[in-house]
Amino acid sequence: MLFIRRGTHSSAVIRRYYCSTSSINGSLDTRPNILQSSLKHVAKYGWTVEALAQGAKDNNLPPTAHGMFPNGGYDLVHYFVDQSNKNLAKQLSERRDQLVSMRLRDRVAEGVKLRLSMIGPYISRWPQAVSLLAHPANATSSLKLLALLADEIWHHAGDTSTDFSWYSKRAMLAGVYTSSELHMMSDTSEGFKDTMAFVDRRMDDIIQFSRFKRDAGMAVDTVVDMAARALPSHGSMSSVLRSAALYPFTPGFSRPEPPKN
């Protein structure tokens, strides 16, 4: 419900706002439209309620429509990450014939690079997004998105493992993707070439370690140590990386099961 101070608006304005608010509550399609429109305002306003308010205005709704998003800027970040993961799955499916001719490491690297390229237009604001994603209140849903991303990349890379390596591969890739994002935020090279080279180096590590049967703890320590060595200035992020790698193993996580024999 929209409350308007008595005597400060004309009856026409009140009717317009009331009708707009009613349409907000009555349409299931309004939220995605606002979120999608809000993305073009992130460069100016960041991942904030201000960007959401601008997205609402783009859809002929009052700026107060940002109240539909109780988590504020995090709802916008979550939408972007979720949509990017879905777009990645679509692109990898469309490139299936091309991927088949690649080595496994290159198929995995292609998935990581494609997904990283999607944050390129928002890179100046991405540190804020990372902060929102890593906030304790948002950690559960954020890490679920990361775990599902890792599974999506391995699935389209043609992973057919049915043993414990199914889990360890995804845990390691989640850590590598996270460290690659951190690397990208400080990358000033043209087209983020340094980050893409960083991904290639990490792929060699993943393929090497995936050949061995390791317990989850060892896999997590390996990822965290690799990221710490590569990004010494981001040592404080080691706890985030460890959580990202461990999350697919935590009780209650609704993850896809590995293929059955």
Salt bridges, closest charged atoms under 4 A:
ASP58 OD2 - LYS40 NZ 3.40
ASP58 OD2 - HIS41 NE2 2.65
ASP82 OD2 - LYS86 NZ 3.23
ASP106 OD2 - ARG103 NE 3.04
ASP106 OD1 - ARG105 NH1 2.55
GLU110 OE2 - ARG95 NH1 2.69
ASP151 OD1 - ARG170 NE 2.64
GLU152 OE2 - HIS156 NE2 3.00
ASP159 OD1 - LYS169 NZ 2.81
ASP159 OD2 - ARG170 NH1 2.96
ASP163 OD2 - LYS213 NZ 3.42
ASP200 OD1 - LYS113 NZ 2.95
ASP204 OD1 - ARG105 NE 2.73
ASP205 OD2 - ARG202 NE 3.02
ASP221 OD1 - ARG242 NH1 2.88
